[in-house]
Amino acid sequence: MASLSIKKRTKSNGEARYLALIRVSKNGSVVYNESRTFSKNSAAKSWGRNRILEIEEKGYKNGETTLTLGDLLNKYLSEKHFSLKRTKTNVLKLLLKFDISKIKLIDLASKDIIEHCKVRKEGGTGKSTINHDVSYIRSVLKAAKPIWGINIDDQCIIDSYHVLHEMYLIANWIRYIRFNLMGFISLY
């Protein structure tokens, strides 16, 4: 079931803006949301009503439902306007070899990120290196919407960070070195 809410926001110069927020809920949890900002309330309502009708007819999943994380990584690597450094390029190419790259973007969840980190840890990879994996996946997800118009966000990464730190699967390199050299745990 799709719902529309309009929120009035005032910019610092006093100008009113209207945020149209569409949410699709299933079994009490939000499975999809989309928003746009307009200068007029009537434009926000009109867009919202039309988008809800479109969602009810065609579904909320856009045409990118079959795109996997691996496909997105390949798009990112082949984008000629990025000046990727050697480490990031090598990590993204390595990620293509793991099962996480086969997961559809629409199905990507924090449990998949955590599972990937567990697999990497069991393989002997260090916490800081695993943190690179997560960070680089997040940067690719953040680039997907503005560059290619793929409606995906990095919320699954944000949701998993706390748990990954609690499970000692990832660590920042300074904290990791301080822990290993001085023998005490620093707070995250």
Backbone as JSON Lines, residues from 0, in Angstrom:
{"i":0,"aa":"M","n":[0.84,-1.18,0.0],"ca":[0.0,0.0,0.0],"c":[0.88,1.24,0.0]}
{"i":1,"aa":"A","n":[0.7,2.09,-0.96],"ca":[1.48,3.32,-1.07],"c":[0.78,4.47,-0.37]}
{"i":2,"aa":"S","n":[1.55,5.32,0.27],"ca":[0.99,6.49,0.94],"c":[1.8,7.73,0.57]}
{"i":3,"aa":"L","n":[1.14,8.87,0.62],"ca":[1.76,10.15,0.27],"c":[1.67,11.08,1.46]}
{"i":4,"aa":"S","n":[2.78,11.74,1.75],"ca":[2.75,12.8,2.76],"c":[3.52,14.0,2.22]}
{"i":5,"aa":"I","n":[3.01,15.18,2.49],"ca":[3.62,16.42,2.04],"c":[4.09,17.17,3.28]}
{"i":6,"aa":"K","n":[5.35,17.56,3.28],"ca":[5.91,18.31,4.41],"c":[6.38,19.68,3.91]}
{"i":7,"aa":"K","n":[5.96,20.71,4.63],"ca":[6.39,22.06,4.29],"c":[7.71,22.34,4.99]}
{"i":8,"aa":"R","n":[8.68,22.8,4.21],"ca":[9.99,23.15,4.75],"c":[10.28,24.6,4.38]}
{"i":9,"aa":"T","n":[10.92,25.31,5.27],"ca":[11.27,26.69,5.01],"c":[12.78,26.8,4.87]}
{"i":10,"aa":"K","n":[13.22,27.35,3.75],"ca":[14.65,27.54,3.51],"c":[15.16,28.69,4.36]}
{"i":11,"aa":"S","n":[16.47,28.87,4.43],"ca":[17.05,29.92,5.26],"c":[16.66,31.33,4.79]}
{"i":12,"aa":"N","n":[16.32,31.47,3.51],"ca":[15.9,32.78,3.01],"c":[14.39,33.01,3.18]}
{"i":13,"aa":"G","n":[13.69,32.08,3.84],"ca":[12.28,32.23,4.12],"c":[11.36,31.62,3.07]}
{"i":14,"aa":"E","n":[11.92,31.13,1.98],"ca":[11.13,30.54,0.9],"c":[10.61,29.16,1.31]}
{"i":15,"aa":"A","n":[9.35,28.92,1.0],"ca":[8.72,27.64,1.35],"c":[8.99,26.61,0.26]}
{"i":16,"aa":"R","n":[9.32,25.39,0.68],"ca":[9.51,24.25,-0.24],"c":[8.64,23.12,0.3]}
{"i":17,"aa":"Y","n":[8.18,22.25,-0.59],"ca":[7.27,21.17,-0.22],"c":[7.89,19.84,-0.61]}
{"i":18,"aa":"L","n":[8.09,18.99,0.38],"ca":[8.67,17.66,0.17],"c":[7.54,16.65,0.06]}
{"i":19,"aa":"A","n":[7.46,16.0,-1.1],"ca":[6.47,14.94,-1.3],"c":[7.17,13.62,-1.04]}
{"i":20,"aa":"L","n":[6.67,12.86,-0.07],"ca":[7.28,11.59,0.32],"c":[6.29,10.47,0.09]}
{"i":21,"aa":"I","n":[6.71,9.5,-0.7],"ca":[5.88,8.33,-0.98],"c":[6.52,7.13,-0.3]}
{"i":22,"aa":"R","n":[5.71,6.37,0.42],"ca":[6.18,5.18,1.11],"c":[5.29,4.0,0.77]}
{"i":23,"aa":"V","n":[5.93,2.86,0.57],"ca":[5.2,1.62,0.35],"c":[5.51,0.72,1.53]}
{"i":24,"aa":"S","n":[4.45,0.25,2.2],"ca":[4.62,-0.6,3.38],"c":[4.05,-1.99,3.11]}
{"i":25,"aa":"K","n":[4.74,-2.98,3.66],"ca":[4.25,-4.36,3.63],"c":[4.47,-4.96,5.0]}
{"i":26,"aa":"N","n":[3.45,-5.54,5.57],"ca":[3.51,-6.17,6.88],"c":[4.06,-5.23,7.95]}
{"i":27,"aa":"G","n":[3.69,-3.97,7.87],"ca":[4.06,-3.01,8.89],"c":[5.45,-2.39,8.74]}
{"i":28,"aa":"S","n":[6.2,-2.78,7.73],"ca":[7.52,-2.18,7.55],"c":[7.63,-1.53,6.17]}
{"i":29,"aa":"V","n":[8.41,-0.47,6.09],"ca":[8.58,0.28,4.85],"c":[9.53,-0.51,3.95]}
{"i":30,"aa":"V","n":[9.07,-0.81,2.73],"ca":[9.89,-1.55,1.78],"c":[10.41,-0.66,0.65]}
{"i":31,"aa":"Y","n":[9.83,0.51,0.5],"ca":[10.25,1.42,-0.55],"c":[9.83,2.83,-0.19]}
{"i":32,"aa":"N","n":[10.7,3.8,-0.44],"ca":[10.3,5.2,-0.3],"c":[10.96,6.03,-1.39]}
{"i":33,"aa":"E","n":[10.32,7.12,-1.72],"ca":[10.77,8.01,-2.77],"c":[10.31,9.41,-2.42]}
{"i":34,"aa":"S","n":[11.13,10.4,-2.72],"ca":[10.74,11.78,-2.4],"c":[11.24,12.74,-3.46]}
{"i":35,"aa":"R","n":[10.53,13.84,-3.57],"ca":[10.92,14.96,-4.43],"c":[10.48,16.25,-3.77]}
{"i":36,"aa":"T","n":[11.22,17.31,-4.03],"ca":[10.91,18.61,-3.45],"c":[10.42,19.56,-4.53]}
{"i":37,"aa":"F","n":[9.38,20.34,-4.18],"ca":[8.76,21.25,-5.13],"c":[8.62,22.64,-4.5]}
{"i":38,"aa":"S","n":[8.48,23.63,-5.35],"ca":[8.3,24.99,-4.85],"c":[6.84,25.3,-4.53]}
{"i":39,"aa":"K","n":[5.91,24.5,-5.08],"ca":[4.49,24.71,-4.82],"c":[3.85,23.44,-4.27]}
{"i":40,"aa":"N","n":[2.94,23.64,-3.34],"ca":[2.25,22.53,-2.71],"c":[1.42,21.75,-3.73]}
{"i":41,"aa":"S","n":[0.78,22.44,-4.64],"ca":[-0.06,21.78,-5.65],"c":[0.78,20.89,-6.57]}
{"i":42,"aa":"A","n":[1.99,21.32,-6.9],"ca":[2.88,20.51,-7.74],"c":[3.3,19.24,-7.0]}
{"i":43,"aa":"A","n":[3.58,19.36,-5.7],"ca":[3.96,18.2,-4.9],"c":[2.81,17.2,-4.81]}
{"i":44,"aa":"K","n":[1.59,17.68,-4.59],"ca":[0.42,16.8,-4.52],"c":[0.17,16.11,-5.86]}
{"i":45,"aa":"S","n":[0.27,16.87,-6.93],"ca":[0.04,16.32,-8.26],"c":[1.05,15.22,-8.58]}
{"i":46,"aa":"W","n":[2.33,15.5,-8.34],"ca":[3.35,14.49,-8.6],"c":[3.13,13.25,-7.74]}
{"i":47,"aa":"G","n":[2.8,13.48,-6.46],"ca":[2.57,12.37,-5.54],"c":[1.43,11.48,-5.97]}
{"i":48,"aa":"R","n":[0.31,12.08,-6.35],"ca":[-0.84,11.29,-6.81],"c":[-0.51,10.48,-8.06]}
{"i":49,"aa":"N","n":[0.16,11.14,-9.03],"ca":[0.53,10.44,-10.26],"c":[1.51,9.3,-9.99]}
{"i":50,"aa":"R","n":[2.46,9.54,-9.1],"ca":[3.45,8.5,-8.79],"c":[2.8,7.33,-8.06]}
{"i":51,"aa":"I","n":[1.85,7.59,-7.18],"ca":[1.14,6.51,-6.49],"c":[0.35,5.67,-7.48]}
{"i":52,"aa":"L","n":[-0.32,6.32,-8.42],"ca":[-1.05,5.56,-9.46],"c":[-0.1,4.68,-10.26]}
{"i":53,"aa":"E","n":[1.06,5.23,-10.6],"ca":[2.06,4.48,-11.35],"c":[2.57,3.29,-10.53]}
{"i":54,"aa":"I","n":[2.8,3.5,-9.25],"ca":[3.26,2.42,-8.38],"c":[2.21,1.33,-8.27]}
{"i":55,"aa":"E","n":[0.94,1.72,-8.14],"ca":[-0.12,0.73,-8.02],"c":[-0.33,-0.05,-9.31]}
{"i":56,"aa":"E","n":[-0.07,0.58,-10.46],"ca":[-0.21,-0.12,-11.73],"c":[1.0,-1.0,-12.05]}
{"i":57,"aa":"K","n":[2.2,-0.43,-11.93],"ca":[3.42,-1.12,-12.37],"c":[4.25,-1.71,-11.24]}
{"i":58,"aa":"G","n":[3.96,-1.33,-10.0],"ca":[4.77,-1.78,-8.88],"c":[5.83,-0.74,-8.55]}
{"i":59,"aa":"Y","n":[6.38,-0.84,-7.36],"ca":[7.33,0.16,-6.92],"c":[8.75,-0.13,-7.38]}
{"i":60,"aa":"K","n":[9.03,-1.34,-7.75],"ca":[10.38,-1.66,-8.21],"c":[10.53,-1.15,-9.63]}
{"i":61,"aa":"N","n":[11.61,-0.37,-9.84],"ca":[11.82,0.18,-11.17],"c":[12.46,-0.87,-12.08]}
{"i":62,"aa":"G","n":[12.84,-0.5,-13.25],"ca":[13.36,-1.43,-14.24],"c":[14.71,-2.03,-13.89]}
{"i":63,"aa":"E","n":[15.32,-1.64,-12.8],"ca":[16.63,-2.13,-12.42],"c":[16.55,-3.31,-11.45]}
{"i":64,"aa":"T","n":[15.44,-4.04,-11.43],"ca":[15.28,-5.11,-10.45],"c":[16.23,-6.27,-10.68]}
{"i":65,"aa":"T","n":[16.73,-6.47,-11.88],"ca":[17.62,-7.59,-12.13],"c":[19.09,-7.21,-11.99]}
{"i":66,"aa":"L","n":[19.38,-5.95,-11.77],"ca":[20.75,-5.49,-11.64],"c":[21.35,-5.98,-10.32]}
{"i":67,"aa":"T","n":[22.54,-6.59,-10.38],"ca":[23.2,-7.09,-9.18],"c":[24.26,-6.09,-8.72]}
{"i":68,"aa":"L","n":[24.76,-6.33,-7.52],"ca":[25.84,-5.48,-7.01],"c":[27.06,-5.6,-7.92]}
{"i":69,"aa":"G","n":[27.32,-6.8,-8.44],"ca":[28.44,-6.99,-9.37],"c":[28.28,-6.16,-10.64]}
{"i":70,"aa":"D","n":[27.05,-6.1,-11.16],"ca":[26.8,-5.25,-12.34],"c":[27.09,-3.79,-12.04]}
{"i":71,"aa":"L","n":[26.68,-3.35,-10.85],"ca":[26.91,-1.97,-10.45],"c":[28.41,-1.71,-10.26]}
{"i":72,"aa":"L","n":[29.12,-2.67,-9.68],"ca":[30.57,-2.53,-9.52],"c":[31.25,-2.41,-10.88]}
{"i":73,"aa":"N","n":[30.82,-3.23,-11.84],"ca":[31.39,-3.15,-13.19],"c":[31.11,-1.8,-13.85]}
{"i":74,"aa":"K","n":[29.88,-1.29,-13.65],"ca":[29.54,0.04,-14.19],"c":[30.46,1.1,-13.6]}
{"i":75,"aa":"Y","n":[30.66,1.01,-12.3],"ca":[31.49,1.97,-11.58],"c":[32.94,1.91,-12.07]}
{"i":76,"aa":"L","n":[33.45,0.69,-12.24],"ca":[34.83,0.51,-12.7],"c":[35.03,0.99,-14.13]}
{"i":77,"aa":"S","n":[34.0,0.86,-14.96],"ca":[34.14,1.25,-16.36],"c":[33.81,2.72,-16.61]}
{"i":78,"aa":"E","n":[33.34,3.43,-15.58],"ca":[33.04,4.86,-15.72],"c":[34.35,5.62,-15.91]}
{"i":79,"aa":"K","n":[34.51,6.26,-17.06],"ca":[35.78,6.9,-17.4],"c":[36.02,8.21,-16.66]}
{"i":80,"aa":"H","n":[35.0,8.79,-16.05],"ca":[35.16,10.08,-15.39],"c":[35.61,9.96,-13.94]}
{"i":81,"aa":"F","n":[35.69,8.74,-13.43],"ca":[36.23,8.53,-12.09],"c":[37.73,8.36,-12.2]}
{"i":82,"aa":"S","n":[38.47,8.98,-11.32],"ca":[39.92,8.74,-11.26],"c":[40.17,7.86,-10.03]}
{"i":83,"aa":"L","n":[40.0,6.57,-10.22],"ca":[40.14,5.62,-9.12],"c":[41.61,5.33,-8.85]}
{"i":84,"aa":"K","n":[41.95,5.28,-7.59],"ca":[43.3,4.92,-7.19],"c":[43.45,3.39,-7.25]}
{"i":85,"aa":"R","n":[44.66,2.95,-7.17],"ca":[44.96,1.52,-7.32],"c":[44.25,0.66,-6.26]}
{"i":86,"aa":"T","n":[44.28,1.08,-5.0],"ca":[43.68,0.28,-3.93],"c":[42.18,0.1,-4.15]}
{"i":87,"aa":"K","n":[41.48,1.18,-4.43],"ca":[40.03,1.09,-4.62],"c":[39.7,0.24,-5.83]}
{"i":88,"aa":"T","n":[40.44,0.4,-6.92],"ca":[40.21,-0.4,-8.12],"c":[40.39,-1.88,-7.82]}
{"i":89,"aa":"N","n":[41.48,-2.22,-7.12],"ca":[41.75,-3.63,-6.81],"c":[40.71,-4.22,-5.87]}
{"i":90,"aa":"V","n":[40.27,-3.44,-4.88],"ca":[39.25,-3.94,-3.95],"c":[37.93,-4.17,-4.68]}
{"i":91,"aa":"L","n":[37.53,-3.24,-5.54],"ca":[36.28,-3.41,-6.28],"c":[36.35,-4.62,-7.22]}
{"i":92,"aa":"K","n":[37.49,-4.84,-7.85],"ca":[37.65,-6.03,-8.7],"c":[37.61,-7.31,-7.88]}
{"i":93,"aa":"L","n":[38.19,-7.27,-6.68],"ca":[38.16,-8.43,-5.8],"c":[36.73,-8.73,-5.33]}
{"i":94,"aa":"L","n":[35.96,-7.69,-5.06],"ca":[34.58,-7.88,-4.6],"c":[33.74,-8.62,-5.64]}
{"i":95,"aa":"L","n":[34.1,-8.48,-6.91],"ca":[33.37,-9.17,-7.98],"c":[33.48,-10.69,-7.86]}
{"i":96,"aa":"K","n":[34.5,-11.18,-7.14],"ca":[34.71,-12.62,-7.0],"c":[33.93,-13.23,-5.85]}
{"i":97,"aa":"F","n":[33.33,-12.4,-5.0],"ca":[32.6,-12.9,-3.84],"c":[31.1,-13.01,-4.13]}
{"i":98,"aa":"D","n":[30.43,-13.8,-3.31],"ca":[28.99,-14.03,-3.48],"c":[28.16,-12.76,-3.36]}
{"i":99,"aa":"I","n":[28.64,-11.78,-2.61],"ca":[27.88,-10.54,-2.43],"c":[27.64,-9.84,-3.78]}
{"i":100,"aa":"S","n":[28.53,-10.05,-4.74],"ca":[28.36,-9.4,-6.04],"c":[27.22,-10.0,-6.85]}
{"i":101,"aa":"K","n":[26.72,-11.17,-6.45],"ca":[25.63,-11.83,-7.17],"c":[24.24,-11.45,-6.65]}
{"i":102,"aa":"I","n":[24.21,-10.68,-5.57],"ca":[22.93,-10.29,-4.94],"c":[22.31,-9.13,-5.72]}
{"i":103,"aa":"K","n":[21.01,-9.24,-5.98],"ca":[20.3,-8.16,-6.66],"c":[20.27,-6.93,-5.76]}
{"i":104,"aa":"L","n":[20.42,-5.77,-6.38],"ca":[20.45,-4.52,-5.62],"c":[19.19,-4.32,-4.79]}
{"i":105,"aa":"I","n":[18.07,-4.7,-5.35],"ca":[16.8,-4.5,-4.66],"c":[16.7,-5.39,-3.42]}
{"i":106,"aa":"D","n":[17.48,-6.5,-3.4],"ca":[17.46,-7.43,-2.28],"c":[18.61,-7.23,-1.3]}
{"i":107,"aa":"L","n":[19.55,-6.34,-1.63],"ca":[20.73,-6.13,-0.8],"c":[20.31,-5.58,0.57]}
{"i":108,"aa":"A","n":[20.75,-6.27,1.62],"ca":[20.37,-5.89,2.98],"c":[21.6,-5.91,3.88]}
{"i":109,"aa":"S","n":[21.46,-5.37,5.08],"ca":[22.58,-5.33,6.0],"c":[23.07,-6.72,6.37]}
{"i":110,"aa":"K","n":[22.18,-7.71,6.37],"ca":[22.61,-9.09,6.68],"c":[23.6,-9.6,5.63]}
{"i":111,"aa":"D","n":[23.44,-9.15,4.37],"ca":[24.36,-9.56,3.31],"c":[25.73,-8.92,3.51]}
{"i":112,"aa":"I","n":[25.75,-7.67,3.94],"ca":[27.01,-6.99,4.22],"c":[27.73,-7.67,5.37]}
{"i":113,"aa":"I","n":[26.99,-7.99,6.43],"ca":[27.58,-8.64,7.6],"c":[28.1,-10.03,7.22]}
{"i":114,"aa":"E","n":[27.33,-10.77,6.43],"ca":[27.76,-12.1,6.0],"c":[29.03,-12.02,5.16]}
{"i":115,"aa":"H","n":[29.13,-11.04,4.28],"ca":[30.33,-10.85,3.48],"c":[31.54,-10.6,4.38]}
{"i":116,"aa":"C","n":[31.35,-9.75,5.38],"ca":[32.45,-9.45,6.31],"c":[32.87,-10.68,7.1]}
{"i":117,"aa":"K","n":[31.93,-11.53,7.48],"ca":[32.26,-12.78,8.17],"c":[33.1,-13.7,7.28]}
{"i":118,"aa":"V","n":[32.7,-13.8,6.02],"ca":[33.44,-14.63,5.06],"c":[34.86,-14.12,4.9]}
{"i":119,"aa":"R","n":[34.99,-12.81,4.79],"ca":[36.33,-12.21,4.63],"c":[37.18,-12.44,5.88]}
{"i":120,"aa":"K","n":[36.58,-12.32,7.07],"ca":[37.31,-12.52,8.32],"c":[37.76,-13.97,8.45]}
{"i":121,"aa":"E","n":[36.87,-14.91,8.09],"ca":[37.23,-16.33,8.15],"c":[38.35,-16.66,7.17]}
{"i":122,"aa":"G","n":[38.48,-15.89,6.11],"ca":[39.55,-16.08,5.13],"c":[40.88,-15.48,5.56]}
{"i":123,"aa":"G","n":[40.9,-14.83,6.73],"ca":[42.14,-14.28,7.25],"c":[42.37,-12.81,6.94]}
{"i":124,"aa":"T","n":[41.36,-12.15,6.42],"ca":[41.48,-10.74,6.09],"c":[41.4,-9.89,7.36]}
{"i":125,"aa":"G","n":[42.2,-8.83,7.42],"ca":[42.22,-7.96,8.59],"c":[41.01,-7.05,8.66]}
{"i":126,"aa":"K","n":[40.8,-6.51,9.86],"ca":[39.63,-5.67,10.11],"c":[39.65,-4.39,9.27]}
{"i":127,"aa":"S","n":[40.79,-3.8,9.14],"ca":[40.9,-2.56,8.38],"c":[40.63,-2.79,6.89]}
{"i":128,"aa":"T","n":[41.1,-3.92,6.38],"ca":[40.87,-4.26,4.98],"c":[39.4,-4.54,4.72]}
{"i":129,"aa":"I","n":[38.74,-5.22,5.67],"ca":[37.31,-5.47,5.54],"c":[36.55,-4.15,5.58]}
{"i":130,"aa":"N","n":[37.03,-3.21,6.39],"ca":[36.42,-1.89,6.44],"c":[36.51,-1.21,5.08]}
{"i":131,"aa":"H","n":[37.61,-1.43,4.35],"ca":[37.73,-0.89,2.99],"c":[36.63,-1.46,2.1]}
{"i":132,"aa":"D","n":[36.39,-2.77,2.19],"ca":[35.34,-3.4,1.38],"c":[34.01,-2.69,1.59]}
{"i":133,"aa":"V","n":[33.64,-2.53,2.86],"ca":[32.35,-1.93,3.2],"c":[32.29,-0.48,2.73]}
{"i":134,"aa":"S","n":[33.36,0.24,2.96],"ca":[33.41,1.65,2.57],"c":[33.3,1.82,1.05]}
{"i":135,"aa":"Y","n":[33.97,0.97,0.3],"ca":[33.93,1.08,-1.16],"c":[32.59,0.63,-1.73]}
{"i":136,"aa":"I","n":[31.97,-0.36,-1.13],"ca":[30.61,-0.75,-1.55],"c":[29.67,0.43,-1.33]}
{"i":137,"aa":"R","n":[29.82,1.1,-0.19],"ca":[28.96,2.24,0.12],"c":[29.16,3.37,-0.9]}
{"i":138,"aa":"S","n":[30.4,3.63,-1.29],"ca":[30.64,4.71,-2.25],"c":[30.03,4.4,-3.61]}
{"i":139,"aa":"V","n":[30.03,3.12,-3.99],"ca":[29.4,2.73,-5.26],"c":[27.89,2.89,-5.17]}
{"i":140,"aa":"L","n":[27.29,2.48,-4.06],"ca":[25.84,2.62,-3.88],"c":[25.43,4.1,-3.87]}
{"i":141,"aa":"K","n":[26.25,4.94,-3.24],"ca":[25.93,6.37,-3.19],"c":[26.01,7.02,-4.57]}
{"i":142,"aa":"A","n":[26.85,6.48,-5.45],"ca":[27.01,7.05,-6.79],"c":[25.92,6.58,-7.75]}
{"i":143,"aa":"A","n":[25.23,5.5,-7.44],"ca":[24.29,4.87,-8.38],"c":[23.14,5.79,-8.78]}
{"i":144,"aa":"K","n":[22.54,6.48,-7.83],"ca":[21.37,7.3,-8.15],"c":[21.73,8.55,-8.95]}
{"i":145,"aa":"P","n":[22.7,9.35,-8.5],"ca":[22.97,10.57,-9.28],"c":[23.6,10.32,-10.64]}
{"i":146,"aa":"I","n":[24.37,9.26,-10.78],"ca":[25.08,9.05,-12.05],"c":[24.24,8.26,-13.05]}
{"i":147,"aa":"W","n":[23.66,7.14,-12.6],"ca":[22.94,6.26,-13.53],"c":[21.44,6.24,-13.31]}
{"i":148,"aa":"G","n":[20.93,6.95,-12.32],"ca":[19.5,6.99,-12.07],"c":[18.94,5.71,-11.47]}
{"i":149,"aa":"I","n":[19.81,4.91,-10.87],"ca":[19.37,3.66,-10.23],"c":[18.91,4.0,-8.82]}
{"i":150,"aa":"N","n":[17.67,3.69,-8.52],"ca":[17.07,4.09,-7.25],"c":[17.46,3.12,-6.14]}
{"i":151,"aa":"I","n":[18.65,3.32,-5.6],"ca":[19.17,2.51,-4.49],"c":[19.86,3.45,-3.53]}
{"i":152,"aa":"D","n":[19.87,3.11,-2.26],"ca":[20.58,3.95,-1.3],"c":[21.56,3.1,-0.5]}
{"i":153,"aa":"D","n":[22.31,3.74,0.38],"ca":[23.33,3.04,1.15],"c":[22.86,2.72,2.58]}
{"i":154,"aa":"Q","n":[21.56,2.67,2.78],"ca":[21.03,2.44,4.12],"c":[21.44,1.09,4.69]}
{"i":155,"aa":"C","n":[21.59,0.08,3.83],"ca":[22.0,-1.24,4.32],"c":[23.4,-1.19,4.93]}
{"i":156,"aa":"I","n":[24.26,-0.35,4.39],"ca":[25.61,-0.19,4.94],"c":[25.54,0.56,6.27]}
{"i":157,"aa":"I","n":[24.78,1.63,6.3],"ca":[24.65,2.44,7.51],"c":[24.1,1.58,8.65]}
{"i":158,"aa":"D","n":[23.09,0.75,8.34],"ca":[22.5,-0.12,9.36],"c":[23.48,-1.15,9.89]}
{"i":159,"aa":"S","n":[24.42,-1.57,9.06],"ca":[25.32,-2.66,9.47],"c":[26.57,-2.17,10.21]}
{"i":160,"aa":"Y","n":[26.93,-0.9,10.1],"ca":[28.18,-0.42,10.7],"c":[28.3,-0.73,12.2]}
{"i":161,"aa":"H","n":[27.29,-0.41,12.96],"ca":[27.36,-0.62,14.41],"c":[27.58,-2.09,14.74]}
{"i":162,"aa":"V","n":[26.84,-2.95,14.09],"ca":[26.96,-4.38,14.36],"c":[28.34,-4.89,13.94]}
{"i":163,"aa":"L","n":[28.84,-4.42,12.82],"ca":[30.17,-4.84,12.37],"c":[31.25,-4.45,13.37]}
{"i":164,"aa":"H","n":[31.12,-3.26,13.96],"ca":[32.07,-2.85,15.0],"c":[31.89,-3.7,16.25]}
{"i":165,"aa":"E","n":[30.65,-3.96,16.64],"ca":[30.39,-4.77,17.83],"c":[30.92,-6.2,17.68]}
{"i":166,"aa":"M","n":[30.86,-6.73,16.48],"ca":[31.34,-8.1,16.22],"c":[32.85,-8.11,15.94]}
{"i":167,"aa":"Y","n":[33.49,-6.98,15.99],"ca":[34.92,-6.83,15.71],"c":[35.29,-7.36,14.33]}
{"i":168,"aa":"L","n":[34.4,-7.13,13.37],"ca":[34.68,-7.52,12.0],"c":[35.38,-6.4,11.23]}
{"i":169,"aa":"I","n":[35.12,-5.15,11.61],"ca":[35.79,-4.02,10.99],"c":[36.35,-3.12,12.08]}
{"i":170,"aa":"A","n":[37.38,-2.36,11.71],"ca":[37.97,-1.4,12.63],"c":[38.71,-0.35,11.81]}
{"i":171,"aa":"N","n":[38.78,0.83,12.34],"ca":[39.61,1.86,11.72],"c":[41.06,1.51,12.03]}
{"i":172,"aa":"W","n":[41.96,1.81,11.14],"ca":[43.34,1.36,11.28],"c":[44.02,1.9,12.52]}
{"i":173,"aa":"I","n":[43.72,3.12,12.94],"ca":[44.36,3.69,14.13],"c":[43.93,2.92,15.37]}
{"i":174,"aa":"R","n":[42.65,2.67,15.51],"ca":[42.15,1.92,16.66],"c":[42.68,0.49,16.63]}
{"i":175,"aa":"Y","n":[42.78,-0.07,15.44],"ca":[43.26,-1.44,15.27],"c":[44.73,-1.53,15.71]}
{"i":176,"aa":"I","n":[45.55,-0.59,15.3],"ca":[46.96,-0.58,15.68],"c":[47.11,-0.35,17.18]}
{"i":177,"aa":"R","n":[46.36,0.59,17.72],"ca":[46.46,0.88,19.15],"c":[46.07,-0.35,19.97]}
{"i":178,"aa":"F","n":[45.07,-1.08,19.52],"ca":[44.65,-2.29,20.23],"c":[45.74,-3.35,20.18]}
{"i":179,"aa":"N","n":[46.31,-3.57,19.01],"ca":[47.29,-4.64,18.85],"c":[48.63,-4.31,19.5]}
{"i":180,"aa":"L","n":[49.05,-3.06,19.46],"ca":[50.35,-2.7,20.0],"c":[50.33,-2.46,21.5]}
{"i":181,"aa":"M","n":[49.29,-1.87,22.01],"ca":[49.26,-1.5,23.42],"c":[48.42,-2.44,24.27]}
{"i":182,"aa":"G","n":[47.66,-3.31,23.64],"ca":[46.93,-4.33,24.38],"c":[45.7,-3.85,25.12]}
{"i":183,"aa":"F","n":[45.08,-2.76,24.7],"ca":[43.83,-2.36,25.32],"c":[42.81,-2.04,24.25]}
{"i":184,"aa":"I","n":[41.55,-2.1,24.65],"ca":[40.47,-1.86,23.72],"c":[40.07,-0.4,23.79]}
{"i":185,"aa":"S","n":[40.07,0.26,22.63],"ca":[39.59,1.63,22.6],"c":[38.11,1.62,22.25]}
{"i":186,"aa":"L","n":[37.38,2.58,22.77],"ca":[35.95,2.64,22.52],"c":[35.68,3.14,21.11]}
{"i":187,"aa":"Y","n":[34.66,2.59,20.48],"ca":[34.28,2.99,19.13],"c":[33.28,4.09,19.19]}
